[in-house]
Amino acid sequence: LEADQYLRKKAILYIKSHKKHFLYLCWKKFLNMWRPFYAGSNVVNRIIMIFWDLLVLYFWSIVGFILFYRKERSSRIILFYLLVVMVLYNLIFMVSFSVIRYRYPAMPILIIFASYAFSKLKRPIRLVH
């Protein structure tokens, strides 16, 4: 208990005296958690995960979020709570320790918004002719 209090005080003093470095580390942890591939991935896995995470999931979840905000006016409170959950979830790991697998509990929310975006497309996407 004593060591915990001492280390907490040291951490707070460090953050107060190195604000820019602390914010830089928070940003780095955020990027580490949401990067598309593991550090030791081979080239093929990196290409697949960059395509899946960046181009499909992240992009379409943002599109779905915007579409949901514009079209589902009566459900904006749900959107607000989901946004709060996502922000708080990220903040927890930005000030503590983050690794890529910690994003998995948040992925279903992104998948839901990406699915919503796909469902609102004018023409369905055909994978096979």
N, C-alpha and C positions, 0 to 999 in steps of 0.2 A: 504494500500500500504506500509506504514511504517512497520507494523507488518510483512508483507510478506517478505520484504527485511531483517528484523532482523532475522526471523526464517530461511530463506535461508542461511544466514551467519552462524548461529548456526549449521545448519545441515552440511554445508560444513566443518566447523571446527571439528565437531564430526567425520565425515568420514575421514578426514585427520589424526586425532589423534587415531582413532580406525579402521584401515584399515582391519585387520583380522576379527574383529567382524562384520564390514559392509559386507564383502564378505560372511561370514557365514550366515548373515541374508538374503542376496540376494539368496544364495543357498537354504535356508529354504523356501523362498517365491516361488522359482521355483518349488521345490518339492510339496509345498502346492497347487500350481496351477495345476500340472499334476498328483497328486495322483489319484488313481482309484476310490475312493469313498468319499462320504461326511462324516464328522466327526460323525454324529449321526446315521449313517446307521446301520441296523440290520445285523446279521451274513449272512443271505441268500443274501441280496443285496451286501454285501462286496465280497462274493465269486463270484457272477455273474459278478460284475464290475471288479474284479481282472482278471477273465478269459477274459472278453471282452476287457478291456483297455490294460492290460499288455501283455497278450498272443496273442490276435488277432490284435487289432488295432496298438499298438505301435510296436510290433515285425514286423508285415507284412508291415507297412508303411516304416520302415527302410529297409526291404528287397526290397520293391518296389522302394524306392529312389535309392538304389544301382543298381538295375537292370535297371532303367531308365537311370542312369548315364552311365552305360556300353553300353547299346544297342541303345539309342537314341542320338547319337553324335550330330546330327544337332539341337537338341532341348536343348542343355546344357545351353544356355542362359536363357531359361525359368526356368530351375532348379535352376540356380544361383539366379534369382530374387525371386523365391519362398523361397529359403533358406535365403536370406537377409530379406524378410518379416517375416519369422518365428523367426529369431534371434532378429530382432528389436522389434517384438511384445512381445517376452519373456523378453527382456531387459527393456522395459517400465514397466512391472509389477514387475520385480525383484528390481527395485529401488523405486517403489512406493508401492502400496497396491495390493495384489493378493488374489483371492479366486478361488475356483475350477470352478465356472461358467465362469470366464474370458477366459478359454481355448476354449469355444464353437466356437467362430469365426474362430479359427485355425483348428478345427476338420475336416472340409471338405477337407483341403489339405492333412491331414493324411489319410482320407478315400480314396481319389483319388490314393495315392501311394499304399495303401494296396490293392485296387482294381486292380491296375496295376500288382502288384505281383501275385495276384490270376489269372489274365488273362494269365500270362506267365508260369503257371504250366504245366508240361508235360502231366499229367493225370488230368482230372477234378475231383474235390472232390464230392463224392456222399454222400448225407445226408440220403438217403433212399435206401434200397436194392431192 
